[in-house]
Amino acid sequence: MHVLLLEDERMLQEAIREYLNETGYQVDAYEDGKEAYEAIREKSYDLFIFDINTPGINGLNLLERLQKEKIQVPTIFISAITEIEQISRAYELGCYDYLKKPFHLKELTLHIERLIKIAELSASSRVVISPMYSYDLQRRKLIFDGQDQAFSQRQAQIIDLFASNLGKIVDFEMLRYYVWENAPIDNATIRAEVHRIRQALKEDLIESIKGVGYRMRKQ
């Protein structure tokens, strides 16, 4: 795992870097937020560990900038700050965890391990449909570029059926049974609902199988 550490206290920075290296992590450490930002633009990282009060760009502003640029990497904040406003802002910006200084280095690795488990669980429940689209089987949400896309309840049920059978044909009888609870509706009603979904999608994901049904294709 490749970690970027932003911490301007040199002794603490070195202690964290050495400890994480010894436990199997590859760590790039920076004191200045601007330097950290440039490194992030050039390299790929699996985890960020940010202090809040750092020169150049502080940790909160750095995470905000990265979020705007769609650079979304799990982030842990480490800071002596106790103001609830600062901590709240960190979570609002998308940080996964917050560790108050001083802390034991083993405590930091426990937080990292917990974060890895959360990320693995999330990944295992997600179906990749295209470079921009994925489907979360656990939450039953279609995701475009990291954001949930909203649909009506019935449309969401149709998408769930398609995504759960990615690459397979979903015929009209399956749709009638699972979405309309076997109500005696005609195929034209089903086609109209699927048509509304296709209009809302930002990519052409659903293929019509003439006279049979539909198939959601992996791009």
VMD Tcl script that draws the C-alpha trace (Angstrom):
set ca {
  {0.00 0.00 0.00}
  {1.37 3.40 -1.06}
  {0.73 6.09 1.58}
  {1.18 9.87 1.41}
  {1.82 11.47 4.78}
  {1.41 15.23 5.27}
  {2.84 16.19 8.68}
  {4.94 19.27 9.46}
  {6.27 18.13 12.84}
  {9.55 16.58 11.71}
  {10.02 14.19 14.63}
  {6.46 12.87 14.42}
  {6.65 12.66 10.63}
  {9.84 10.58 10.80}
  {8.43 8.33 13.53}
  {5.27 7.62 11.53}
  {7.20 7.06 8.30}
  {9.66 4.63 9.89}
  {6.94 2.72 11.75}
  {4.72 2.34 8.69}
  {7.70 1.29 6.55}
  {8.55 -1.39 9.12}
  {4.97 -2.69 9.02}
  {4.99 -3.05 5.23}
  {3.68 0.27 3.92}
  {5.45 2.45 1.37}
  {5.37 6.03 2.64}
  {6.09 9.38 0.94}
  {6.26 12.10 3.63}
  {5.82 15.86 3.18}
  {5.75 18.89 5.47}
  {4.18 21.33 3.02}
  {0.68 20.94 1.56}
  {1.71 22.37 -1.81}
  {4.48 19.81 -2.17}
  {2.09 17.03 -1.16}
  {-0.41 18.25 -3.77}
  {2.22 18.16 -6.53}
  {3.20 14.63 -5.51}
  {-0.45 13.52 -5.61}
  {-0.80 14.93 -9.11}
  {2.22 12.89 -10.26}
  {1.80 9.59 -8.41}
  {-0.96 7.18 -7.40}
  {-1.65 6.63 -3.69}
  {-3.85 4.19 -1.78}
  {-4.13 6.25 1.42}
  {-3.65 9.83 2.62}
  {-2.71 10.73 6.18}
  {-3.07 14.50 6.64}
  {-2.38 16.84 9.53}
  {-4.72 19.83 9.51}
  {-2.41 22.76 10.27}
  {0.33 22.55 7.64}
  {2.17 25.24 5.65}
  {1.46 25.91 1.98}
  {-1.97 24.30 1.89}
  {-3.51 23.00 5.10}
  {-4.88 19.47 5.24}
  {-8.55 20.47 5.03}
  {-8.07 22.73 2.02}
  {-5.92 20.10 0.33}
  {-8.62 17.45 0.69}
  {-11.24 19.91 -0.57}
  {-9.12 20.63 -3.66}
  {-8.61 16.92 -4.33}
  {-12.34 16.22 -4.03}
  {-13.10 18.93 -6.59}
  {-10.59 17.33 -8.94}
  {-12.21 13.90 -8.42}
  {-9.08 12.54 -6.74}
  {-10.83 10.36 -4.18}
  {-8.49 8.43 -1.90}
  {-9.32 7.22 1.66}
  {-8.03 9.84 4.10}
  {-7.17 9.81 7.80}
  {-6.66 13.11 9.63}
  {-4.22 13.33 12.52}
  {-4.32 16.55 14.52}
  {-4.17 18.11 17.96}
  {-7.19 20.24 17.02}
  {-10.25 19.51 19.16}
  {-12.72 22.11 17.80}
  {-15.82 20.27 16.64}
  {-16.19 22.62 13.65}
  {-12.82 21.56 12.23}
  {-13.50 17.88 12.87}
  {-16.97 18.17 11.31}
  {-15.53 19.84 8.23}
  {-13.00 17.02 7.85}
  {-15.81 14.46 7.73}
  {-17.94 16.65 5.47}
  {-15.04 16.74 3.01}
  {-14.96 12.95 2.96}
  {-12.29 11.85 5.43}
  {-12.71 8.27 6.66}
  {-11.23 8.67 10.13}
  {-9.82 11.16 12.62}
  {-7.03 10.49 15.12}
  {-6.28 12.99 17.87}
  {-2.68 13.72 18.83}
  {-0.91 12.42 20.79}
  {-1.49 8.79 19.80}
  {0.40 5.52 19.89}
  {1.78 4.48 16.51}
  {0.14 1.08 16.85}
  {-3.18 2.93 17.16}
  {-2.58 4.50 13.76}
  {-2.01 1.10 12.13}
  {-5.23 -0.20 13.71}
  {-7.11 2.70 12.11}
  {-5.46 1.95 8.75}
  {-6.35 -1.75 8.96}
  {-9.95 -0.86 9.79}
  {-10.11 1.46 6.79}
  {-8.69 -1.27 4.50}
  {-11.39 -3.70 5.65}
  {-14.11 -1.12 4.95}
  {-12.68 -0.46 1.47}
  {-12.49 -4.20 0.70}
  {-16.10 -4.73 1.82}
  {-17.26 -1.85 -0.35}
  {-15.32 -3.12 -3.38}
  {-16.69 -6.66 -3.01}
  {-20.30 -5.42 -3.25}
  {-19.74 -3.21 -6.29}
  {-20.26 -4.29 -9.91}
  {-18.23 -2.32 -12.46}
  {-20.32 -1.61 -15.55}
  {-18.16 0.95 -17.35}
  {-15.24 3.26 -16.51}
  {-17.79 5.77 -15.16}
  {-20.69 3.57 -14.04}
  {-20.84 0.96 -11.26}
  {-23.59 -0.63 -9.21}
  {-23.56 -1.14 -5.44}
  {-25.35 -4.44 -4.82}
  {-25.49 -3.86 -1.07}
  {-27.08 -0.40 -1.21}
  {-28.84 -1.04 -4.53}
  {-27.57 2.21 -6.03}
  {-26.32 3.02 -9.54}
  {-23.20 5.17 -9.29}
  {-21.87 7.54 -11.95}
  {-18.43 9.07 -11.40}
  {-18.59 8.42 -7.66}
  {-22.10 9.88 -7.20}
  {-25.38 8.01 -6.70}
  {-27.85 8.55 -9.55}
  {-31.46 9.00 -8.44}
  {-34.34 6.98 -9.88}
  {-37.93 6.23 -8.91}
  {-38.52 3.12 -6.82}
  {-39.73 1.07 -9.80}
  {-36.88 2.25 -12.01}
  {-34.42 1.36 -9.22}
  {-35.91 -2.17 -9.09}
  {-35.43 -2.55 -12.86}
  {-31.82 -1.36 -12.65}
  {-31.17 -3.74 -9.75}
  {-32.48 -6.65 -11.85}
  {-30.33 -5.63 -14.83}
  {-27.16 -5.06 -12.79}
  {-27.60 -8.31 -10.85}
  {-27.73 -10.08 -14.22}
  {-25.01 -8.05 -15.95}
  {-24.38 -9.36 -19.45}
  {-27.41 -11.68 -19.32}
  {-30.79 -11.26 -21.00}
  {-33.60 -10.15 -18.70}
  {-36.84 -11.03 -20.45}
  {-40.25 -9.40 -20.06}
  {-41.50 -12.21 -17.82}
  {-38.64 -11.65 -15.34}
  {-39.39 -7.93 -15.28}
  {-43.09 -8.55 -14.84}
  {-42.46 -10.99 -11.97}
  {-39.74 -9.15 -10.02}
  {-40.72 -5.52 -10.60}
  {-44.50 -5.59 -11.06}
  {-45.04 -8.62 -8.76}
  {-46.56 -10.60 -11.63}
  {-49.28 -8.04 -12.28}
  {-50.96 -8.44 -15.73}
  {-49.23 -5.49 -17.41}
  {-48.36 -5.45 -21.11}
  {-44.88 -5.27 -22.62}
  {-45.51 -1.71 -23.81}
  {-45.73 -0.52 -20.18}
  {-42.41 -2.20 -19.40}
  {-40.82 -0.71 -22.52}
  {-41.97 2.78 -21.52}
  {-40.40 2.49 -18.05}
  {-37.12 1.15 -19.45}
  {-37.14 3.95 -22.03}
  {-37.31 6.54 -19.24}
  {-34.33 4.90 -17.54}
  {-32.30 4.94 -20.77}
  {-33.05 8.63 -21.23}
  {-31.76 9.35 -17.70}
  {-28.54 7.37 -18.13}
  {-25.42 9.25 -19.20}
  {-24.15 6.26 -21.19}
  {-25.86 3.68 -23.41}
  {-25.79 0.71 -21.00}
  {-29.03 -1.10 -21.85}
  {-29.42 -3.15 -25.02}
  {-32.87 -4.05 -26.40}
  {-33.32 -7.70 -27.36}
  {-36.18 -7.54 -29.88}
  {-39.28 -9.37 -28.76}
  {-37.51 -10.82 -25.69}
  {-36.38 -8.15 -23.24}
  {-33.16 -6.31 -22.37}
  {-29.53 -6.78 -21.42}
  {-27.25 -4.44 -19.44}
  {-23.86 -4.61 -21.09}
  {-20.48 -4.25 -19.43}
  {-18.63 -1.53 -21.33}
}
mol new
graphics top color blue
foreach p $ca { graphics top sphere $p radius 0.5 }
foreach p [lrange $ca 0 end-1] q [lrange $ca 1 end] { graphics top cylinder $p $q radius 0.2 }
display resetview
